[in-house]
C-alpha cells in the first residue's frame, strides 16, 4: 500500500478503516448511527517516527488528525504523539 504523500518529521500518513454498517447481532445501522472510526492503517511514516511502522493499525485522538484527499482517496496526517495505541 503506497502513499502519494511523504510525511515530514514525526507525522504518519494513514487510511481510515471502514465504519461498521451492521451490529454484532446483524442489525443494519443508518448512516447517522454509525460510529466514526478512530482506527486507521499506516501507509507512510516520517523520518522522526520511532514507535510506528507501515502497515500497523493505529488508534488516534479523534480531533487531532488532518484529512487530505489525494487521487480520490482519503488520507489522514497524524502526529506520532496523537497516536494512542497500535496493533500489528
MIMI-427090 format. One record per residue: x, z, y of N, C-alpha, C, O in turn; residue number from 1. Coordinates in pm, whole numbers. Layout:
N
n_east = X n_up = Z n_north = Y ca_east = X ca_up = Z ca_north = Y c_east = X c_up = Z c_north = Y o_east = X o_up = Z o_north = Y num = NUM
...
END
This chain:
88
n_east = 85 n_up = 0 n_north = -117 ca_east = 0 ca_up = 0 ca_north = 0 c_east = 90 c_up = 0 c_north = 124 o_east = 139 o_up = 106 o_north = 163 num = 1
n_east = 112 n_up = -111 n_north = 184 ca_east = 199 ca_up = -123 ca_north = 301 c_east = 118 c_up = -105 c_north = 429 o_east = -1 o_up = -137 o_north = 434 num = 2
n_east = 184 n_up = -54 n_north = 530 ca_east = 118 ca_up = -31 ca_north = 658 c_east = 172 c_up = -126 c_north = 763 o_east = 293 o_up = -149 o_north = 769 num = 3
n_east = 85 n_up = -183 n_north = 847 ca_east = 133 ca_up = -266 ca_north = 957 c_east = 188 c_up = -182 c_north = 1072 o_east = 246 o_up = -236 o_north = 1166 num = 4
n_east = 170 n_up = -51 n_north = 1063 ca_east = 219 ca_up = 41 ca_north = 1165 c_east = 340 c_up = 118 c_north = 1112 o_east = 340 o_up = 161 o_north = 997 num = 5
n_east = 441 n_up = 136 n_north = 1194 ca_east = 555 ca_up = 220 ca_north = 1158 c_east = 554 c_up = 341 c_north = 1250 o_east = 582 o_up = 328 o_north = 1370 num = 6
n_east = 522 n_up = 458 n_north = 1196 ca_east = 512 ca_up = 577 ca_north = 1282 c_east = 649 c_up = 623 c_north = 1331 o_east = 751 o_up = 602 o_north = 1266 num = 7
n_east = 649 n_up = 686 n_north = 1447 ca_east = 771 ca_up = 739 ca_north = 1506 c_east = 779 c_up = 889 c_north = 1484 o_east = 677 o_up = 956 o_north = 1466 num = 8
n_east = 900 n_up = 942 n_north = 1484 ca_east = 927 ca_up = 1085 ca_north = 1479 c_east = 853 c_up = 1156 c_north = 1366 o_east = 873 o_up = 1123 o_north = 1249 num = 9
n_east = 767 n_up = 1252 n_north = 1401 ca_east = 702 ca_up = 1335 ca_north = 1298 c_east = 556 c_up = 1295 c_north = 1274 o_east = 473 o_up = 1379 o_north = 1239 num = 10
n_east = 524 n_up = 1168 n_north = 1293 ca_east = 389 ca_up = 1118 ca_north = 1266 c_east = 382 c_up = 1052 c_north = 1130 o_east = 481 o_up = 1000 o_north = 1078 num = 11
n_east = 262 n_up = 1054 n_north = 1071 ca_east = 236 ca_up = 980 ca_north = 948 c_east = 118 c_up = 887 c_north = 972 o_east = 30 o_up = 917 o_north = 1053 num = 12
n_east = 117 n_up = 775 n_north = 903 ca_east = 3 ca_up = 682 ca_north = 906 c_east = -69 c_up = 699 c_north = 773 o_east = -6 o_up = 699 o_north = 667 num = 13
n_east = -201 n_up = 715 n_north = 780 ca_east = -279 ca_up = 737 ca_north = 659 c_east = -410 c_up = 658 c_north = 667 o_east = -454 o_up = 619 o_north = 776 num = 14
n_east = -470 n_up = 635 n_north = 552 ca_east = -602 ca_up = 573 ca_north = 544 c_east = -698 c_up = 675 c_north = 487 o_east = -669 o_up = 740 o_north = 386 num = 15
n_east = -814 n_up = 689 n_north = 552 ca_east = -912 ca_up = 787 ca_north = 507 c_east = -973 c_up = 743 c_north = 375 o_east = -979 o_up = 625 o_north = 342 num = 16
n_east = -1018 n_up = 842 n_north = 301 ca_east = -1088 ca_up = 816 ca_north = 176 c_east = -1236 c_up = 799 c_north = 207 o_east = -1285 o_up = 849 o_north = 308 num = 17
n_east = -1307 n_up = 728 n_north = 122 ca_east = -1449 ca_up = 702 ca_north = 143 c_east = -1529 c_up = 831 c_north = 134 o_east = -1498 o_up = 918 o_north = 53 num = 18
n_east = -1632 n_up = 842 n_north = 216 ca_east = -1722 ca_up = 958 ca_north = 213 c_east = -1808 c_up = 950 c_north = 87 o_east = -1841 o_up = 842 o_north = 38 num = 19
n_east = -1844 n_up = 1066 n_north = 35 ca_east = -1929 ca_up = 1072 ca_north = -83 c_east = -2070 c_up = 1025 c_north = -46 o_east = -2126 o_up = 1069 o_north = 54 num = 20
n_east = -2125 n_up = 935 n_north = -127 ca_east = -2260 ca_up = 885 ca_north = -100 c_east = -2365 c_up = 951 c_north = -189 o_east = -2485 o_up = 935 o_north = -168 num = 21
n_east = -2318 n_up = 1026 n_north = -289 ca_east = -2409 ca_up = 1098 ca_north = -378 c_east = -2358 c_up = 1239 c_north = -400 o_east = -2238 o_up = 1265 o_north = -392 num = 22
n_east = -2450 n_up = 1330 n_north = -428 ca_east = -2412 ca_up = 1467 ca_north = -461 c_east = -2370 c_up = 1471 c_north = -607 o_east = -2383 o_up = 1372 o_north = -679 num = 23
n_east = -2320 n_up = 1585 n_north = -651 ca_east = -2278 ca_up = 1601 ca_north = -791 c_east = -2395 c_up = 1584 c_north = -887 o_east = -2376 o_up = 1542 o_north = -1001 num = 24
n_east = -2516 n_up = 1616 n_north = -841 ca_east = -2633 ca_up = 1602 ca_north = -927 c_east = -2694 c_up = 1463 c_north = -922 o_east = -2793 o_up = 1437 o_north = -991 num = 25
n_east = -2637 n_up = 1371 n_north = -841 ca_east = -2683 ca_up = 1233 ca_north = -839 c_east = -2775 c_up = 1196 c_north = -726 o_east = -2824 o_up = 1082 o_north = -722 num = 26
n_east = -2802 n_up = 1287 n_north = -634 ca_east = -2890 ca_up = 1257 ca_north = -521 c_east = -2813 c_up = 1177 c_north = -417 o_east = -2702 o_up = 1215 o_north = -380 num = 27
n_east = -2871 n_up = 1067 n_north = -371 ca_east = -2806 ca_up = 985 ca_north = -268 c_east = -2820 c_up = 1052 c_north = -132 o_east = -2924 o_up = 1107 o_north = -98 num = 28
n_east = -2712 n_up = 1047 n_north = -54 ca_east = -2710 ca_up = 1108 ca_north = 78 c_east = -2732 c_up = 1002 c_north = 186 o_east = -2678 o_up = 892 o_north = 178 num = 29
n_east = -2811 n_up = 1036 n_north = 287 ca_east = -2829 ca_up = 949 ca_north = 403 c_east = -2699 c_up = 945 c_north = 481 o_east = -2619 o_up = 1038 o_north = 472 num = 30
n_east = -2677 n_up = 841 n_north = 558 ca_east = -2553 ca_up = 825 ca_north = 636 c_east = -2527 c_up = 947 c_north = 724 o_east = -2414 o_up = 994 o_north = 733 num = 31
n_east = -2632 n_up = 999 n_north = 789 ca_east = -2616 ca_up = 1115 ca_north = 878 c_east = -2582 c_up = 1243 c_north = 803 o_east = -2522 o_up = 1333 o_north = 860 num = 32
n_east = -2620 n_up = 1252 n_north = 677 ca_east = -2594 ca_up = 1372 ca_north = 598 c_east = -2458 c_up = 1372 c_north = 530 o_east = -2415 o_up = 1474 o_north = 478 num = 33
n_east = -2391 n_up = 1258 n_north = 531 ca_east = -2261 ca_up = 1250 ca_north = 464 c_east = -2157 c_up = 1324 c_north = 546 o_east = -2149 o_up = 1308 o_north = 668 num = 34
n_east = -2077 n_up = 1404 n_north = 479 ca_east = -1972 ca_up = 1477 ca_north = 545 c_east = -1856 c_up = 1384 c_north = 577 o_east = -1815 o_up = 1305 o_north = 492 num = 35
n_east = -1803 n_up = 1393 n_north = 697 ca_east = -1690 ca_up = 1309 ca_north = 736 c_east = -1567 c_up = 1356 c_north = 658 o_east = -1533 o_up = 1475 o_north = 661 num = 36
n_east = -1500 n_up = 1265 n_north = 588 ca_east = -1385 ca_up = 1307 ca_north = 508 c_east = -1270 c_up = 1354 c_north = 596 o_east = -1242 o_up = 1296 o_north = 701 num = 37
n_east = -1204 n_up = 1459 n_north = 551 ca_east = -1087 ca_up = 1510 ca_north = 620 c_east = -965 c_up = 1495 c_north = 530 o_east = -865 o_up = 1566 o_north = 545 num = 38
n_east = -975 n_up = 1402 n_north = 436 ca_east = -863 ca_up = 1373 ca_north = 347 c_east = -827 c_up = 1226 c_north = 364 o_east = -911 o_up = 1142 o_north = 398 num = 39
n_east = -700 n_up = 1197 n_north = 339 ca_east = -651 ca_up = 1060 ca_north = 355 c_east = -531 c_up = 1039 c_north = 264 o_east = -475 o_up = 1135 o_north = 211 num = 40
n_east = -493 n_up = 914 n_north = 247 ca_east = -376 ca_up = 878 ca_north = 167 c_east = -268 c_up = 827 c_north = 263 o_east = -294 o_up = 740 o_north = 345 num = 41
n_east = -149 n_up = 882 n_north = 252 ca_east = -37 ca_up = 846 ca_north = 340 c_east = 14 c_up = 707 c_north = 303 o_east = 42 o_up = 680 o_north = 186 num = 42
n_east = 28 n_up = 619 n_north = 402 ca_east = 79 ca_up = 484 ca_north = 378 c_east = 214 c_up = 461 c_north = 445 o_east = 284 o_up = 365 o_north = 411 num = 43
n_east = 253 n_up = 546 n_north = 541 ca_east = 384 ca_up = 536 ca_north = 606 c_east = 418 c_up = 669 c_north = 671 o_east = 329 o_up = 742 o_north = 714 num = 44
n_east = 548 n_up = 701 n_north = 676 ca_east = 593 ca_up = 826 ca_north = 738 c_east = 702 c_up = 798 c_north = 841 o_east = 780 o_up = 704 o_north = 827 num = 45
n_east = 705 n_up = 880 n_north = 945 ca_east = 807 ca_up = 869 ca_north = 1047 c_east = 940 c_up = 926 c_north = 998 o_east = 946 o_up = 990 o_north = 894 num = 46
n_east = 1044 n_up = 902 n_north = 1074 ca_east = 1179 ca_up = 941 ca_north = 1032 c_east = 1201 c_up = 1092 c_north = 1030 o_east = 1289 o_up = 1139 o_north = 958 num = 47
n_east = 1124 n_up = 1170 n_north = 1106 ca_east = 1142 ca_up = 1315 ca_north = 1110 c_east = 1049 c_up = 1391 c_north = 1016 o_east = 1052 o_up = 1514 o_north = 1015 num = 48
n_east = 968 n_up = 1323 n_north = 939 ca_east = 874 ca_up = 1389 ca_north = 848 c_east = 951 c_up = 1441 c_north = 727 o_east = 1027 o_up = 1368 o_north = 664 num = 49
n_east = 928 n_up = 1571 n_north = 694 ca_east = 1005 ca_up = 1634 ca_north = 586 c_east = 922 c_up = 1667 c_north = 462 o_east = 976 o_up = 1668 o_north = 352 num = 50
n_east = 793 n_up = 1696 n_north = 479 ca_east = 715 ca_up = 1752 ca_north = 369 c_east = 610 c_up = 1658 c_north = 310 o_east = 536 o_up = 1698 o_north = 221 num = 51
n_east = 603 n_up = 1536 n_north = 358 ca_east = 501 ca_up = 1442 ca_north = 311 c_east = 569 c_up = 1310 c_north = 279 o_east = 664 o_up = 1269 o_north = 346 num = 52
n_east = 520 n_up = 1244 n_north = 174 ca_east = 576 ca_up = 1113 ca_north = 138 c_east = 462 c_up = 1013 c_north = 118 o_east = 346 o_up = 1051 o_north = 107 num = 53
n_east = 496 n_up = 887 n_north = 114 ca_east = 398 ca_up = 781 ca_north = 95 c_east = 324 c_up = 802 c_north = -37 o_east = 386 o_up = 838 o_north = -137 num = 54
n_east = 197 n_up = 781 n_north = -37 ca_east = 101 ca_up = 793 ca_north = -148 c_east = 52 c_up = 936 c_north = -171 o_east = -30 o_up = 958 o_north = -260 num = 55
n_east = 99 n_up = 1034 n_north = -93 ca_east = 42 ca_up = 1169 ca_north = -101 c_east = -98 c_up = 1168 c_north = -43 o_east = -126 o_up = 1095 o_north = 53 num = 56
n_east = -186 n_up = 1248 n_north = -100 ca_east = -317 ca_up = 1273 ca_north = -40 c_east = -300 c_up = 1392 c_north = 51 o_east = -238 o_up = 1492 o_north = 12 num = 57
n_east = -354 n_up = 1385 n_north = 172 ca_east = -339 ca_up = 1494 ca_north = 268 c_east = -475 c_up = 1543 c_north = 316 o_east = -574 o_up = 1469 o_north = 316 num = 58
n_east = -478 n_up = 1669 n_north = 357 ca_east = -591 ca_up = 1728 ca_north = 426 c_east = -541 c_up = 1755 c_north = 567 o_east = -438 o_up = 1820 o_north = 584 num = 59
n_east = -614 n_up = 1707 n_north = 668 ca_east = -566 ca_up = 1719 ca_north = 805 c_east = -671 c_up = 1788 c_north = 892 o_east = -788 o_up = 1794 o_north = 856 num = 60
n_east = -627 n_up = 1839 n_north = 1007 ca_east = -719 ca_up = 1901 ca_north = 1102 c_east = -816 c_up = 1795 c_north = 1153 o_east = -777 o_up = 1682 o_north = 1184 num = 61
n_east = -942 n_up = 1832 n_north = 1161 ca_east = -1049 ca_up = 1735 ca_north = 1189 c_east = -1032 c_up = 1659 c_north = 1319 o_east = -1053 o_up = 1537 o_north = 1321 num = 62
n_east = -995 n_up = 1723 n_north = 1427 ca_east = -990 ca_up = 1656 ca_north = 1557 c_east = -848 c_up = 1626 c_north = 1603 o_east = -826 o_up = 1600 o_north = 1722 num = 63
n_east = -752 n_up = 1628 n_north = 1513 ca_east = -613 ca_up = 1609 ca_north = 1553 c_east = -563 c_up = 1466 c_north = 1531 o_east = -456 o_up = 1430 o_north = 1582 num = 64
n_east = -636 n_up = 1386 n_north = 1457 ca_east = -589 ca_up = 1251 ca_north = 1423 c_east = -635 c_up = 1148 c_north = 1525 o_east = -742 o_up = 1162 o_north = 1586 num = 65
n_east = -554 n_up = 1045 n_north = 1543 ca_east = -589 ca_up = 932 ca_north = 1627 c_east = -624 c_up = 815 c_north = 1536 o_east = -545 o_up = 779 o_north = 1448 num = 66
n_east = -741 n_up = 755 n_north = 1556 ca_east = -784 ca_up = 644 ca_north = 1473 c_east = -745 c_up = 512 c_north = 1539 o_east = -767 o_up = 492 o_north = 1659 num = 67
n_east = -686 n_up = 423 n_north = 1459 ca_east = -643 ca_up = 292 ca_north = 1508 c_east = -694 c_up = 187 c_north = 1410 o_east = -685 o_up = 205 o_north = 1289 num = 68
n_east = -746 n_up = 76 n_north = 1463 ca_east = -793 ca_up = -33 ca_north = 1377 c_east = -693 c_up = -148 c_north = 1390 o_east = -669 o_up = -199 o_north = 1499 num = 69
n_east = -636 n_up = -189 n_north = 1275 ca_east = -539 ca_up = -299 ca_north = 1271 c_east = -580 c_up = -390 c_north = 1156 o_east = -595 o_up = -345 o_north = 1042 num = 70
n_east = -597 n_up = -518 n_north = 1186 ca_east = -633 ca_up = -618 ca_north = 1085 c_east = -756 c_up = -576 c_north = 1005 o_east = -757 o_up = -585 o_north = 882 num = 71
n_east = -858 n_up = -530 n_north = 1074 ca_east = -988 ca_up = -490 ca_north = 1017 c_east = -980 c_up = -368 c_north = 926 o_east = -1073 o_up = -343 o_north = 849 num = 72
n_east = -871 n_up = -291 n_north = 931 ca_east = -859 ca_up = -168 ca_north = 854 c_east = -838 c_up = -52 c_north = 949 o_east = -769 o_up = -65 o_north = 1051 num = 73
n_east = -899 n_up = 62 n_north = 916 ca_east = -883 ca_up = 182 ca_north = 998 c_east = -768 c_up = 266 c_north = 946 o_east = -758 o_up = 292 o_north = 826 num = 74
n_east = -680 n_up = 307 n_north = 1036 ca_east = -568 ca_up = 393 ca_north = 1004 c_east = -573 c_up = 518 c_north = 1090 o_east = -629 o_up = 517 o_north = 1200 num = 75
n_east = -516 n_up = 625 n_north = 1040 ca_east = -504 ca_up = 749 ca_north = 1115 c_east = -358 c_up = 774 c_north = 1148 o_east = -270 o_up = 751 o_north = 1065 num = 76
n_east = -332 n_up = 820 n_north = 1268 ca_east = -200 ca_up = 869 ca_north = 1305 c_east = -212 c_up = 1020 c_north = 1318 o_east = -289 o_up = 1070 o_north = 1400 num = 77
n_east = -137 n_up = 1092 n_north = 1236 ca_east = -146 ca_up = 1238 ca_north = 1231 c_east = -6 c_up = 1296 c_north = 1244 o_east = 87 o_up = 1249 o_north = 1179 num = 78
n_east = 9 n_up = 1399 n_north = 1329 ca_east = 137 ca_up = 1469 ca_north = 1338 c_east = 155 c_up = 1552 c_north = 1211 o_east = 58 o_up = 1604 o_north = 1156 num = 79
n_east = 277 n_up = 1565 n_north = 1165 ca_east = 302 ca_up = 1641 ca_north = 1043 c_east = 252 c_up = 1785 c_north = 1056 o_east = 203 o_up = 1841 o_north = 958 num = 80
n_east = 262 n_up = 1845 n_north = 1173 ca_east = 218 ca_up = 1983 ca_north = 1191 c_east = 66 c_up = 2000 c_north = 1180 o_east = 17 o_up = 2111 o_north = 1162 num = 81
n_east = -9 n_up = 1889 n_north = 1191 ca_east = -154 ca_up = 1895 ca_north = 1178 c_east = -203 c_up = 1868 c_north = 1036 o_east = -323 o_up = 1864 o_north = 1011 num = 82
n_east = -110 n_up = 1851 n_north = 944 ca_east = -145 ca_up = 1835 ca_north = 802 c_east = -151 c_up = 1973 c_north = 740 o_east = -54 o_up = 2049 o_north = 747 num = 83
n_east = -264 n_up = 2005 n_north = 679 ca_east = -287 ca_up = 2138 ca_north = 626 c_east = -244 c_up = 2153 c_north = 481 o_east = -202 o_up = 2261 o_north = 439 num = 84
n_east = -254 n_up = 2045 n_north = 402 ca_east = -219 ca_up = 2052 ca_north = 260 c_east = -193 c_up = 1912 c_north = 207 o_east = -235 o_up = 1813 o_north = 266 num = 85
n_east = -124 n_up = 1906 n_north = 93 ca_east = -100 ca_up = 1779 ca_north = 26 c_east = -139 c_up = 1791 c_north = -121 o_east = -143 o_up = 1900 o_north = -178 num = 86
n_east = -168 n_up = 1677 n_north = -180 ca_east = -193 ca_up = 1667 ca_north = -324 c_east = -133 c_up = 1537 c_north = -370 o_east = -160 o_up = 1433 o_north = -309 num = 87
n_east = -53 n_up = 1538 n_north = -473 ca_east = 13 ca_up = 1416 ca_north = -521 c_east = -79 c_up = 1331 c_north = -603 o_east = -39 o_up = 1225 o_north = -651 num = 88
END
